[in-house]
Amino acid sequence: MECPTCLTQFHPKMNNAIVGKNKRNVNIFIYFQLCPECEEPIVGIKEAMRGEIYMNPNDTDGLVLLRKERRR
């Protein structure tokens, strides 16, 4: 995985929590951790498969990372 702030490659050790369901009745999870290099937060969202209520926090396939605008 790559940190969206410092672009360092690292092995994810994410935490996750269920946020709720969308209009299609699919569970939405938020994933988060601090980058081991720059210590900035890494946050993403992921849809579960229909009916899935647990997701492995280290399975980041399909994770959409939220990115903040870089300051110049």
All heavy atoms as a GROMACS GRO file, in nm:
protein
  585
    1MET      N    1   0.085  -0.116   0.000
    1MET     CA    2   0.000   0.000   0.000
    1MET      C    3   0.090   0.124   0.000
    1MET      O    4   0.200   0.120   0.051
    1MET     CB    5  -0.089  -0.004   0.125
    1MET     CG    6  -0.181   0.111   0.139
    1MET     SD    7  -0.297   0.082   0.274
    1MET     CE    8  -0.441   0.140   0.194
    2GLU      N    9   0.036   0.232  -0.056
    2GLU     CA   10   0.113   0.356  -0.064
    2GLU      C   11   0.043   0.466   0.014
    2GLU      O   12  -0.077   0.486   0.001
    2GLU     CB   13   0.126   0.399  -0.210
    2GLU     CG   14   0.209   0.524  -0.229
    2GLU     CD   15   0.224   0.559  -0.376
    2GLU    OE1   16   0.134   0.627  -0.430
    2GLU    OE2   17   0.323   0.517  -0.436
    3CYS      N   18   0.119   0.537   0.098
    3CYS     CA   19   0.065   0.650   0.173
    3CYS      C   20   0.030   0.761   0.075
    3CYS      O   21   0.115   0.801  -0.006
    3CYS     CB   22   0.166   0.699   0.275
    3CYS     SG   23   0.114   0.850   0.359
    4PRO      N   24  -0.092   0.815   0.081
    4PRO     CA   25  -0.129   0.923  -0.011
    4PRO      C   26  -0.060   1.056   0.021
    4PRO      O   27  -0.060   1.146  -0.061
    4PRO     CB   28  -0.281   0.935   0.005
    4PRO     CG   29  -0.310   0.874   0.137
    4PRO     CD   30  -0.204   0.773   0.163
    5THR      N   31   0.001   1.068   0.138
    5THR     CA   32   0.067   1.192   0.176
    5THR      C   33   0.214   1.192   0.138
    5THR      O   34   0.262   1.280   0.066
    5THR     CB   35   0.053   1.216   0.328
    5THR    OG1   36  -0.086   1.219   0.362
    5THR    CG2   37   0.119   1.347   0.369
    6CYS      N   38   0.290   1.090   0.184
    6CYS     CA   39   0.435   1.089   0.161
    6CYS      C   40   0.478   0.991   0.052
    6CYS      O   41   0.595   0.984   0.017
    6CYS     CB   42   0.510   1.059   0.291
    6CYS     SG   43   0.491   0.889   0.350
    7LEU      N   44   0.383   0.911   0.000
    7LEU     CA   45   0.404   0.815  -0.108
    7LEU      C   46   0.496   0.698  -0.070
    7LEU      O   47   0.545   0.627  -0.156
    7LEU     CB   48   0.456   0.885  -0.234
    7LEU     CG   49   0.372   1.003  -0.282
    7LEU    CD1   50   0.433   1.067  -0.406
    7LEU    CD2   51   0.228   0.961  -0.309
    8THR      N   52   0.516   0.676   0.060
    8THR     CA   53   0.594   0.563   0.108
    8THR      C   54   0.513   0.434   0.092
    8THR      O   55   0.393   0.432   0.119
    8THR     CB   56   0.628   0.582   0.258
    8THR    OG1   57   0.706   0.698   0.271
    8THR    CG2   58   0.701   0.463   0.315
    9GLN      N   59   0.579   0.328   0.048
    9GLN     CA   60   0.516   0.196   0.039
    9GLN      C   61   0.525   0.129   0.177
    9GLN      O   62   0.628   0.136   0.243
    9GLN     CB   63   0.589   0.109  -0.063
    9GLN     CG   64   0.579   0.159  -0.205
    9GLN     CD   65   0.441   0.138  -0.264
    9GLN    OE1   66   0.373   0.041  -0.233
    9GLN    NE2   67   0.400   0.229  -0.350
   10PHE      N   68   0.414   0.065   0.220
   10PHE     CA   69   0.415  -0.005   0.349
   10PHE      C   70   0.311  -0.116   0.346
   10PHE      O   71   0.224  -0.120   0.260
   10PHE     CB   72   0.386   0.094   0.463
   10PHE     CG   73   0.248   0.152   0.459
   10PHE    CD1   74   0.146   0.094   0.532
   10PHE    CD2   75   0.220   0.264   0.382
   10PHE    CE1   76   0.018   0.147   0.527
   10PHE    CE2   77   0.094   0.318   0.378
   10PHE     CZ   78  -0.008   0.259   0.450
   11HIS      N   79   0.322  -0.208   0.442
   11HIS     CA   80   0.223  -0.315   0.458
   11HIS      C   81   0.112  -0.262   0.548
   11HIS      O   82   0.140  -0.214   0.658
   11HIS     CB   83   0.286  -0.440   0.520
   11HIS     CG   84   0.385  -0.505   0.430
   11HIS    ND1   85   0.349  -0.575   0.318
   11HIS    CD2   86   0.519  -0.509   0.434
   11HIS    CE1   87   0.457  -0.620   0.257
   11HIS    NE2   88   0.562  -0.580   0.326
   12PRO      N   89  -0.013  -0.268   0.503
   12PRO     CA   90  -0.122  -0.210   0.582
   12PRO      C   91  -0.147  -0.286   0.712
   12PRO      O   92  -0.140  -0.409   0.715
   12PRO     CB   93  -0.242  -0.219   0.489
   12PRO     CG   94  -0.211  -0.326   0.392
   12PRO     CD   95  -0.061  -0.326   0.378
   13LYS      N   96  -0.174  -0.210   0.815
   13LYS     CA   97  -0.219  -0.263   0.944
   13LYS      C   98  -0.339  -0.177   0.984
   13LYS      O   99  -0.338  -0.107   1.084
   13LYS     CB  100  -0.108  -0.254   1.048
   13LYS     CG  101   0.009  -0.344   1.017
   13LYS     CD  102   0.116  -0.334   1.121
   13LYS     CE  103   0.232  -0.425   1.080
   13LYS     NZ  104   0.350  -0.401   1.160
   14MET      N  105  -0.440  -0.184   0.898
   14MET     CA  106  -0.556  -0.096   0.910
   14MET      C  107  -0.649  -0.142   1.023
   14MET      O  108  -0.651  -0.258   1.062
   14MET     CB  109  -0.636  -0.095   0.779
   14MET     CG  110  -0.558  -0.055   0.656
   14MET     SD  111  -0.510   0.115   0.654
   14MET     CE  112  -0.649   0.190   0.574
   15ASN      N  113  -0.727  -0.047   1.071
   15ASN     CA  114  -0.842  -0.072   1.157
   15ASN      C  115  -0.964  -0.041   1.072
   15ASN      O  116  -0.954   0.037   0.978
   15ASN     CB  117  -0.841   0.021   1.278
   15ASN     CG  118  -0.720  -0.002   1.366
   15ASN    OD1  119  -0.708  -0.106   1.428
   15ASN    ND2  120  -0.629   0.093   1.368
   16ASN      N  121  -1.077  -0.103   1.104
   16ASN     CA  122  -1.198  -0.068   1.030
   16ASN      C  123  -1.319  -0.071   1.121
   16ASN      O  124  -1.315  -0.127   1.230
   16ASN     CB  125  -1.217  -0.154   0.905
   16ASN     CG  126  -1.249  -0.297   0.934
   16ASN    OD1  127  -1.263  -0.339   1.048
   16ASN    ND2  128  -1.262  -0.378   0.830
   17ALA      N  129  -1.423  -0.005   1.076
   17ALA     CA  130  -1.550  -0.001   1.150
   17ALA      C  131  -1.662   0.015   1.048
   17ALA      O  132  -1.646   0.082   0.946
   17ALA     CB  133  -1.550   0.117   1.247
   18ILE      N  134  -1.774  -0.046   1.080
   18ILE     CA  135  -1.889  -0.032   0.992
   18ILE      C  136  -1.952   0.106   1.017
   18ILE      O  137  -1.963   0.151   1.130
   18ILE     CB  138  -1.991  -0.146   1.014
   18ILE    CG1  139  -2.097  -0.145   0.906
   18ILE    CG2  140  -2.049  -0.143   1.153
   18ILE    CD1  141  -2.180  -0.270   0.901
   19VAL      N  142  -1.987   0.173   0.908
   19VAL     CA  143  -2.046   0.306   0.916
   19VAL      C  144  -2.197   0.297   0.907
   19VAL      O  145  -2.269   0.367   0.977
   19VAL     CB  146  -1.991   0.396   0.802
   19VAL    CG1  147  -2.060   0.531   0.802
   19VAL    CG2  148  -1.841   0.411   0.815
   20GLY      N  149  -2.246   0.210   0.822
   20GLY     CA  150  -2.390   0.195   0.801
   20GLY      C  151  -2.415   0.133   0.666
   20GLY      O  152  -2.325   0.076   0.605
   21LYS      N  153  -2.539   0.144   0.620
   21LYS     CA  154  -2.578   0.088   0.490
   21LYS      C  155  -2.612   0.201   0.395
   21LYS      O  156  -2.667   0.304   0.435
   21LYS     CB  157  -2.698  -0.004   0.506
   21LYS     CG  158  -2.667  -0.129   0.583
   21LYS     CD  159  -2.784  -0.223   0.584
   21LYS     CE  160  -2.744  -0.344   0.666
   21LYS     NZ  161  -2.811  -0.463   0.623
   22ASN      N  162  -2.581   0.178   0.267
   22ASN     CA  163  -2.618   0.276   0.165
   22ASN      C  164  -2.760   0.245   0.114
   22ASN      O  165  -2.827   0.154   0.165
   22ASN     CB  166  -2.514   0.282   0.053
   22ASN     CG  167  -2.500   0.151  -0.022
   22ASN    OD1  168  -2.583   0.062  -0.013
   22ASN    ND2  169  -2.392   0.139  -0.096
   23LYS      N  170  -2.805   0.318   0.013
   23LYS     CA  171  -2.941   0.300  -0.039
   23LYS      C  172  -2.961   0.162  -0.103
   23LYS      O  173  -3.074   0.117  -0.117
   23LYS     CB  174  -2.975   0.409  -0.140
   23LYS     CG  175  -3.004   0.541  -0.075
   23LYS     CD  176  -3.055   0.640  -0.177
   23LYS     CE  177  -3.094   0.769  -0.106
   23LYS     NZ  178  -3.156   0.864  -0.197
   24ARG      N  179  -2.850   0.099  -0.143
   24ARG     CA  180  -2.859  -0.035  -0.203
   24ARG      C  181  -2.854  -0.144  -0.096
   24ARG      O  182  -2.842  -0.261  -0.127
   24ARG     CB  183  -2.748  -0.055  -0.304
   24ARG     CG  184  -2.764   0.034  -0.426
   24ARG     CD  185  -2.648   0.022  -0.522
   24ARG     NE  186  -2.534   0.095  -0.466
   24ARG     CZ  187  -2.413   0.043  -0.447
   24ARG    NH1  188  -2.386  -0.079  -0.481
   24ARG    NH2  189  -2.316   0.117  -0.394
   25ASN      N  190  -2.861  -0.104   0.033
   25ASN     CA  191  -2.859  -0.196   0.147
   25ASN      C  192  -2.726  -0.272   0.158
   25ASN      O  193  -2.722  -0.386   0.200
   25ASN     CB  194  -2.977  -0.294   0.138
   25ASN     CG  195  -3.015  -0.348   0.275
   25ASN    OD1  196  -3.000  -0.279   0.375
   25ASN    ND2  197  -3.062  -0.471   0.278
   26VAL      N  198  -2.618  -0.205   0.120
   26VAL     CA  199  -2.483  -0.263   0.128
   26VAL      C  200  -2.409  -0.194   0.242
   26VAL      O  201  -2.412  -0.070   0.254
   26VAL     CB  202  -2.407  -0.243  -0.006
   26VAL    CG1  203  -2.264  -0.292   0.004
   26VAL    CG2  204  -2.480  -0.315  -0.118
   27ASN      N  205  -2.343  -0.273   0.328
   27ASN     CA  206  -2.268  -0.217   0.439
   27ASN      C  207  -2.146  -0.140   0.389
   27ASN      O  208  -2.076  -0.184   0.298
   27ASN     CB  209  -2.222  -0.327   0.534
   27ASN     CG  210  -2.336  -0.385   0.615
   27ASN    OD1  211  -2.428  -0.314   0.653
   27ASN    ND2  212  -2.331  -0.514   0.640
   28ILE      N  213  -2.121  -0.025   0.452
   28ILE     CA  214  -2.006   0.059   0.420
   28ILE      C  215  -1.914   0.060   0.540
   28ILE      O  216  -1.958   0.080   0.654
   28ILE     CB  217  -2.052   0.205   0.389
   28ILE    CG1  218  -2.156   0.206   0.278
   28ILE    CG2  219  -1.932   0.292   0.356
   28ILE    CD1  220  -2.106   0.156   0.145
   29PHE      N  221  -1.785   0.038   0.513
   29PHE     CA  222  -1.684   0.037   0.618
   29PHE      C  223  -1.586   0.152   0.598
   29PHE      O  224  -1.555   0.189   0.486
   29PHE     CB  225  -1.604  -0.094   0.614
   29PHE     CG  226  -1.680  -0.213   0.666
   29PHE    CD1  227  -1.776  -0.276   0.588
   29PHE    CD2  228  -1.656  -0.261   0.793
   29PHE    CE1  229  -1.846  -0.384   0.635
   29PHE    CE2  230  -1.725  -0.370   0.842
   29PHE     CZ  231  -1.820  -0.432   0.762
   30ILE      N  232  -1.538   0.207   0.710
   30ILE     CA  233  -1.430   0.304   0.706
   30ILE      C  234  -1.303   0.233   0.755
   30ILE      O  235  -1.308   0.152   0.847
   30ILE     CB  236  -1.461   0.428   0.792
   30ILE    CG1  237  -1.354   0.533   0.772
   30ILE    CG2  238  -1.477   0.394   0.939
   30ILE    CD1  239  -1.393   0.670   0.820
   31TYR      N  240  -1.194   0.258   0.685
   31TYR     CA  241  -1.063   0.200   0.720
   31TYR      C  242  -0.971   0.314   0.760
   31TYR      O  243  -0.976   0.422   0.700
   31TYR     CB  244  -1.003   0.130   0.598
   31TYR     CG  245  -1.060  -0.006   0.568
   31TYR    CD1  246  -1.192  -0.022   0.532
   31TYR    CD2  247  -0.980  -0.119   0.575
   31TYR    CE1  248  -1.244  -0.146   0.503
   31TYR    CE2  249  -1.030  -0.244   0.547
   31TYR     CZ  250  -1.163  -0.257   0.512
   31TYR     OH  251  -1.213  -0.381   0.484
   32PHE      N  252  -0.884   0.291   0.857
   32PHE     CA  253  -0.795   0.398   0.902
   32PHE      C  254  -0.669   0.344   0.969
   32PHE      O  255  -0.671   0.235   1.026
   32PHE     CB  256  -0.870   0.492   0.998
   32PHE     CG  257  -0.934   0.420   1.114
   32PHE    CD1  258  -0.868   0.408   1.235
   32PHE    CD2  259  -1.060   0.366   1.101
   32PHE    CE1  260  -0.927   0.342   1.342
   32PHE    CE2  261  -1.120   0.298   1.207
   32PHE     CZ  262  -1.053   0.287   1.329
   33GLN      N  263  -0.562   0.420   0.958
   33GLN     CA  264  -0.437   0.395   1.028
   33GLN      C  265  -0.348   0.516   1.009
   33GLN      O  266  -0.373   0.600   0.923
   33GLN     CB  267  -0.366   0.267   0.982
   33GLN     CG  268  -0.269   0.283   0.867
   33GLN     CD  269  -0.187   0.158   0.843
   33GLN    OE1  270  -0.243   0.056   0.804
   33GLN    NE2  271  -0.059   0.164   0.866
   34LEU      N  272  -0.243   0.525   1.089
   34LEU     CA  273  -0.142   0.628   1.070
   34LEU      C  274  -0.031   0.571   0.984
   34LEU      O  275   0.007   0.454   0.998
   34LEU     CB  276  -0.084   0.674   1.204
   34LEU     CG  277  -0.179   0.751   1.294
   34LEU    CD1  278  -0.110   0.785   1.426
   34LEU    CD2  279  -0.232   0.876   1.228
   35CYS      N  280   0.022   0.652   0.893
   35CYS     CA  281   0.134   0.609   0.811
   35CYS      C  282   0.254   0.583   0.902
   35CYS      O  283   0.287   0.667   0.986
   35CYS     CB  284   0.168   0.717   0.708
   35CYS     SG  285   0.319   0.681   0.615
   36PRO      N  286   0.321   0.469   0.886
   36PRO     CA  287   0.436   0.440   0.970
   36PRO      C  288   0.556   0.533   0.945
   36PRO      O  289   0.643   0.546   1.029
   36PRO     CB  290   0.471   0.295   0.937
   36PRO     CG  291   0.404   0.266   0.808
   36PRO     CD  292   0.290   0.359   0.795
   37GLU      N  293   0.556   0.601   0.831
   37GLU     CA  294   0.669   0.690   0.797
   37GLU      C  295   0.641   0.834   0.837
   37GLU      O  296   0.714   0.894   0.916
   37GLU     CB  297   0.698   0.681   0.647
   37GLU     CG  298   0.817   0.761   0.602
   37GLU     CD  299   0.949   0.709   0.656
   37GLU    OE1  300   0.962   0.589   0.683
   37GLU    OE2  301   1.040   0.792   0.674
   38CYS      N  302   0.534   0.893   0.785
   38CYS     CA  303   0.507   1.036   0.810
   38CYS      C  304   0.408   1.060   0.924
   38CYS      O  305   0.386   1.173   0.964
   38CYS     CB  306   0.459   1.105   0.682
   38CYS     SG  307   0.294   1.055   0.628
   39GLU      N  308   0.344   0.953   0.970
   39GLU     CA  309   0.247   0.957   1.080
   39GLU      C  310   0.123   1.041   1.050
   39GLU      O  311   0.055   1.087   1.140
   39GLU     CB  312   0.315   1.001   1.211
   39GLU     CG  313   0.421   0.902   1.254
   39GLU     CD  314   0.484   0.936   1.388
   39GLU    OE1  315   0.463   1.048   1.440
   39GLU    OE2  316   0.555   0.849   1.439
   40GLU      N  317   0.094   1.062   0.923
   40GLU     CA  318  -0.030   1.126   0.882
   40GLU      C  319  -0.140   1.020   0.873
   40GLU      O  320  -0.113   0.903   0.845
   40GLU     CB  321  -0.014   1.196   0.747
   40GLU     CG  322   0.071   1.320   0.753
   40GLU     CD  323   0.007   1.432   0.832
   40GLU    OE1  324  -0.116   1.453   0.822
   40GLU    OE2  325   0.081   1.499   0.907
   41PRO      N  326  -0.266   1.058   0.896
   41PRO     CA  327  -0.374   0.959   0.888
   41PRO      C  328  -0.400   0.914   0.745
   41PRO      O  329  -0.392   0.992   0.651
   41PRO     CB  330  -0.495   1.034   0.944
   41PRO     CG  331  -0.462   1.178   0.926
   41PRO     CD  332  -0.314   1.190   0.933
   42ILE      N  333  -0.429   0.786   0.733
   42ILE     CA  334  -0.471   0.726   0.606
   42ILE      C  335  -0.613   0.676   0.630
   42ILE      O  336  -0.637   0.598   0.722
   42ILE     CB  337  -0.379   0.610   0.566
   42ILE    CG1  338  -0.236   0.660   0.550
   42ILE    CG2  339  -0.429   0.543   0.438
   42ILE    CD1  340  -0.134   0.550   0.538
   43VAL      N  341  -0.707   0.726   0.550
   43VAL     CA  342  -0.848   0.695   0.571
   43VAL      C  343  -0.908   0.655   0.436
   43VAL      O  344  -0.878   0.716   0.333
   43VAL     CB  345  -0.924   0.819   0.626
   43VAL    CG1  346  -1.071   0.787   0.645
   43VAL    CG2  347  -0.862   0.867   0.756
   44GLY      N  348  -0.990   0.552   0.438
   44GLY     CA  349  -1.056   0.508   0.316
   44GLY      C  350  -1.192   0.448   0.346
   44GLY      O  351  -1.225   0.420   0.461
   45ILE      N  352  -1.269   0.428   0.240
   45ILE     CA  353  -1.399   0.365   0.253
   45ILE      C  354  -1.408   0.245   0.159
   45ILE      O  355  -1.340   0.239   0.057
   45ILE     CB  356  -1.515   0.463   0.225
   45ILE    CG1  357  -1.502   0.524   0.086
   45ILE    CG2  358  -1.523   0.570   0.332
   45ILE    CD1  359  -1.621   0.607   0.044
   46LYS      N  360  -1.492   0.150   0.197
   46LYS     CA  361  -1.506   0.028   0.118
   46LYS      C  362  -1.646  -0.028   0.137
   46LYS      O  363  -1.699  -0.029   0.248
   46LYS     CB  364  -1.400  -0.073   0.164
   46LYS     CG  365  -1.394  -0.200   0.084
   46LYS     CD  366  -1.278  -0.285   0.132
   46LYS     CE  367  -1.269  -0.416   0.060
   46LYS     NZ  368  -1.157  -0.498   0.106
   47GLU      N  369  -1.705  -0.074   0.027
   47GLU     CA  370  -1.835  -0.142   0.033
   47GLU      C  371  -1.813  -0.290   0.059
   47GLU      O  372  -1.723  -0.351   0.001
   47GLU     CB  373  -1.910  -0.128  -0.098
   47GLU     CG  374  -1.968   0.008  -0.124
   47GLU     CD  375  -2.059   0.007  -0.246
   47GLU    OE1  376  -2.060  -0.091  -0.323
   47GLU    OE2  377  -2.129   0.108  -0.265
   48ALA      N  378  -1.896  -0.347   0.144
   48ALA     CA  379  -1.893  -0.491   0.169
   48ALA      C  380  -1.970  -0.562   0.058
   48ALA      O  381  -2.046  -0.501  -0.016
   48ALA     CB  382  -1.957  -0.521   0.304
   49MET      N  383  -1.950  -0.690   0.050
   49MET     CA  384  -2.035  -0.771  -0.037
   49MET      C  385  -2.171  -0.775   0.030
   49MET      O  386  -2.183  -0.761   0.151
   49MET     CB  387  -1.979  -0.913  -0.052
   49MET     CG  388  -1.839  -0.918  -0.110
   49MET     SD  389  -1.828  -0.853  -0.276
   49MET     CE  390  -1.898  -0.986  -0.368
   50ARG      N  391  -2.275  -0.793  -0.048
   50ARG     CA  392  -2.411  -0.791   0.007
   50ARG      C  393  -2.423  -0.889   0.125
   50ARG      O  394  -2.386  -1.004   0.115
   50ARG     CB  395  -2.512  -0.827  -0.101
   50ARG     CG  396  -2.655  -0.800  -0.060
   50ARG     CD  397  -2.750  -0.815  -0.175
   50ARG     NE  398  -2.744  -0.707  -0.270
   50ARG     CZ  399  -2.805  -0.590  -0.257
   50ARG    NH1  400  -2.874  -0.566  -0.148
   50ARG    NH2  401  -2.797  -0.498  -0.349
   51GLY      N  402  -2.469  -0.836   0.239
   51GLY     CA  403  -2.491  -0.919   0.357
   51GLY      C  404  -2.369  -0.938   0.445
   51GLY      O  405  -2.380  -0.990   0.556
   52GLU      N  406  -2.252  -0.895   0.399
   52GLU     CA  407  -2.130  -0.913   0.477
   52GLU      C  408  -2.125  -0.812   0.591
   52GLU      O  409  -2.143  -0.692   0.570
   52GLU     CB  410  -2.009  -0.894   0.384
   52GLU     CG  411  -1.880  -0.946   0.438
   52GLU     CD  412  -1.771  -0.946   0.331
   52GLU    OE1  413  -1.784  -0.878   0.229
   52GLU    OE2  414  -1.673  -1.016   0.354
   53ILE      N  415  -2.103  -0.860   0.716
   53ILE     CA  416  -2.099  -0.770   0.830
   53ILE      C  417  -1.960  -0.762   0.893
   53ILE      O  418  -1.939  -0.684   0.984
   53ILE     CB  419  -2.202  -0.810   0.937
   53ILE    CG1  420  -2.179  -0.952   0.985
   53ILE    CG2  421  -2.343  -0.792   0.885
   53ILE    CD1  422  -2.262  -0.992   1.104
   54TYR      N  423  -1.866  -0.844   0.848
   54TYR     CA  424  -1.728  -0.836   0.894
   54TYR      C  425  -1.638  -0.829   0.772
   54TYR      O  426  -1.658  -0.902   0.676
   54TYR     CB  427  -1.687  -0.956   0.979
   54TYR     CG  428  -1.539  -0.958   1.006
   54TYR    CD1  429  -1.485  -0.877   1.105
   54TYR    CD2  430  -1.453  -1.037   0.930
   54TYR    CE1  431  -1.348  -0.874   1.128
   54TYR    CE2  432  -1.317  -1.035   0.953
   54TYR     CZ  433  -1.264  -0.954   1.052
   54TYR     OH  434  -1.130  -0.951   1.075
   55MET      N  435  -1.538  -0.742   0.778
   55MET     CA  436  -1.438  -0.735   0.672
   55MET      C  437  -1.300  -0.734   0.736
   55MET      O  438  -1.278  -0.662   0.834
   55MET     CB  439  -1.458  -0.611   0.585
   55MET     CG  440  -1.590  -0.616   0.510
   55MET     SD  441  -1.611  -0.484   0.393
   55MET     CE  442  -1.496  -0.529   0.266
   56ASN      N  443  -1.210  -0.814   0.681
   56ASN     CA  444  -1.072  -0.818   0.730
   56ASN      C  445  -1.010  -0.679   0.714
   56ASN      O  446  -1.003  -0.628   0.602
   56ASN     CB  447  -0.993  -0.922   0.652
   56ASN     CG  448  -0.849  -0.934   0.695
   56ASN    OD1  449  -0.795  -0.848   0.763
   56ASN    ND2  450  -0.787  -1.042   0.655
   57PRO      N  451  -0.964  -0.616   0.822
   57PRO     CA  452  -0.911  -0.480   0.810
   57PRO      C  453  -0.784  -0.471   0.725
   57PRO      O  454  -0.751  -0.362   0.678
   57PRO     CB  455  -0.884  -0.439   0.954
   57PRO     CG  456  -0.889  -0.562   1.035
   57PRO     CD  457  -0.966  -0.664   0.958
   58ASN      N  458  -0.714  -0.581   0.705
   58ASN     CA  459  -0.592  -0.576   0.624
   58ASN      C  460  -0.615  -0.612   0.478
   58ASN      O  461  -0.521  -0.612   0.399
   58ASN     CB  462  -0.484  -0.664   0.686
   58ASN     CG  463  -0.440  -0.609   0.820
   58ASN    OD1  464  -0.418  -0.490   0.834
   58ASN    ND2  465  -0.433  -0.694   0.920
   59ASP      N  466  -0.739  -0.643   0.442
   59ASP     CA  467  -0.773  -0.667   0.301
   59ASP      C  468  -0.814  -0.533   0.241
   59ASP      O  469  -0.926  -0.487   0.258
   59ASP     CB  470  -0.886  -0.768   0.290
   59ASP     CG  471  -0.929  -0.793   0.147
   59ASP    OD1  472  -0.862  -0.742   0.053
   59ASP    OD2  473  -1.030  -0.862   0.127
   60THR      N  474  -0.721  -0.469   0.174
   60THR     CA  475  -0.745  -0.334   0.122
   60THR      C  476  -0.784  -0.333  -0.026
   60THR      O  477  -0.794  -0.226  -0.085
   60THR     CB  478  -0.621  -0.246   0.144
   60THR    OG1  479  -0.508  -0.307   0.081
   60THR    CG2  480  -0.592  -0.228   0.292
   61ASP      N  481  -0.807  -0.450  -0.084
   61ASP     CA  482  -0.854  -0.454  -0.224
   61ASP      C  483  -0.989  -0.382  -0.233
   61ASP      O  484  -1.080  -0.408  -0.154
   61ASP     CB  485  -0.871  -0.598  -0.273
   61ASP     CG  486  -0.738  -0.668  -0.295
   61ASP    OD1  487  -0.635  -0.599  -0.305
   61ASP    OD2  488  -0.738  -0.792  -0.300
   62GLY      N  489  -1.001  -0.291  -0.326
   62GLY     CA  490  -1.124  -0.217  -0.344
   62GLY      C  491  -1.140  -0.098  -0.252
   62GLY      O  492  -1.242  -0.030  -0.255
   63LEU      N  493  -1.039  -0.072  -0.169
   63LEU     CA  494  -1.045   0.041  -0.077
   63LEU      C  495  -1.025   0.172  -0.153
   63LEU      O  496  -0.933   0.184  -0.234
   63LEU     CB  497  -0.935   0.026   0.030
   63LEU     CG  498  -0.928   0.134   0.137
   63LEU    CD1  499  -1.054   0.132   0.222
   63LEU    CD2  500  -0.805   0.111   0.223
   64VAL      N  501  -1.112   0.269  -0.130
   64VAL     CA  502  -1.101   0.401  -0.192
   64VAL      C  503  -1.044   0.496  -0.086
   64VAL      O  504  -1.110   0.524   0.014
   64VAL     CB  505  -1.238   0.452  -0.241
   64VAL    CG1  506  -1.225   0.592  -0.298
   64VAL    CG2  507  -1.295   0.356  -0.343
   65LEU      N  508  -0.921   0.540  -0.108
   65LEU     CA  509  -0.856   0.628  -0.011
   65LEU      C  510  -0.905   0.771  -0.028
   65LEU      O  511  -0.922   0.820  -0.139
   65LEU     CB  512  -0.704   0.625  -0.029
   65LEU     CG  513  -0.635   0.495   0.007
   65LEU    CD1  514  -0.485   0.506  -0.019
   65LEU    CD2  515  -0.661   0.456   0.152
   66LEU      N  516  -0.928   0.835   0.084
   66LEU     CA  517  -0.960   0.978   0.084
   66LEU      C  518  -0.828   1.054   0.082
   66LEU      O  519  -0.736   1.020   0.153
   66LEU     CB  520  -1.041   1.014   0.208
   66LEU     CG  521  -1.168   0.932   0.229
   66LEU    CD1  522  -1.236   0.973   0.358
   66LEU    CD2  523  -1.262   0.948   0.111
   67ARG      N  524  -0.822   1.155   0.000
   67ARG     CA  525  -0.697   1.231  -0.014
   67ARG      C  526  -0.723   1.377   0.016
   67ARG      O  527  -0.820   1.434  -0.029
   67ARG     CB  528  -0.641   1.217  -0.155
   67ARG     CG  529  -0.611   1.074  -0.190
   67ARG     CD  530  -0.560   1.062  -0.333
   67ARG     NE  531  -0.545   0.923  -0.370
   67ARG     CZ  532  -0.435   0.852  -0.347
   67ARG    NH1  533  -0.333   0.907  -0.287
   67ARG    NH2  534  -0.428   0.726  -0.384
   68LYS      N  535  -0.634   1.434   0.095
   68LYS     CA  536  -0.646   1.578   0.120
   68LYS      C  537  -0.557   1.652   0.023
   68LYS      O  538  -0.456   1.598  -0.025
   68LYS     CB  539  -0.615   1.613   0.265
   68LYS     CG  540  -0.472   1.588   0.307
   68LYS     CD  541  -0.457   1.625   0.453
   68LYS     CE  542  -0.314   1.602   0.499
   68LYS     NZ  543  -0.296   1.637   0.639
   69GLU      N  544  -0.595   1.773  -0.006
   69GLU     CA  545  -0.519   1.854  -0.098
   69GLU      C  546  -0.382   1.885  -0.039
   69GLU      O  547  -0.370   1.918   0.079
   69GLU     CB  548  -0.594   1.985  -0.123
   69GLU     CG  549  -0.572   2.042  -0.258
   69GLU     CD  550  -0.661   2.161  -0.283
   69GLU    OE1  551  -0.784   2.140  -0.297
   69GLU    OE2  552  -0.607   2.272  -0.286
   70ARG      N  553  -0.279   1.871  -0.120
   70ARG     CA  554  -0.144   1.900  -0.073
   70ARG      C  555  -0.120   2.050  -0.070
   70ARG      O  556  -0.159   2.122  -0.161
   70ARG     CB  557  -0.039   1.836  -0.164
   70ARG     CG  558  -0.036   1.688  -0.149
   70ARG     CD  559   0.080   1.634  -0.223
   70ARG     NE  560   0.078   1.489  -0.212
   70ARG     CZ  561   0.170   1.410  -0.259
   70ARG    NH1  562   0.273   1.462  -0.323
   70ARG    NH2  563   0.163   1.282  -0.245
   71ARG      N  564  -0.055   2.094   0.036
   71ARG     CA  565  -0.018   2.235   0.045
   71ARG      C  566   0.110   2.258  -0.032
   71ARG      O  567   0.200   2.176  -0.032
   71ARG     CB  568   0.000   2.274   0.190
   71ARG     CG  569  -0.129   2.265   0.265
   71ARG     CD  570  -0.112   2.313   0.405
   71ARG     NE  571  -0.242   2.302   0.473
   71ARG     CZ  572  -0.255   2.294   0.601
   71ARG    NH1  573  -0.149   2.296   0.679
   71ARG    NH2  574  -0.373   2.283   0.654
   72ARG      N  575   0.119   2.371  -0.096
   72ARG     CA  576   0.238   2.401  -0.176
   72ARG      C  577   0.340   2.476  -0.098
   72ARG      O  578   0.329   2.542  -0.007
   72ARG     CB  579   0.197   2.483  -0.298
   72ARG     CG  580   0.109   2.402  -0.388
   72ARG     CD  581   0.064   2.484  -0.502
   72ARG     NE  582  -0.034   2.405  -0.575
   72ARG     CZ  583  -0.067   2.429  -0.697
   72ARG    NH1  584  -0.014   2.528  -0.763
   72ARG    NH2  585  -0.157   2.357  -0.757
   0.00000   0.00000   0.00000
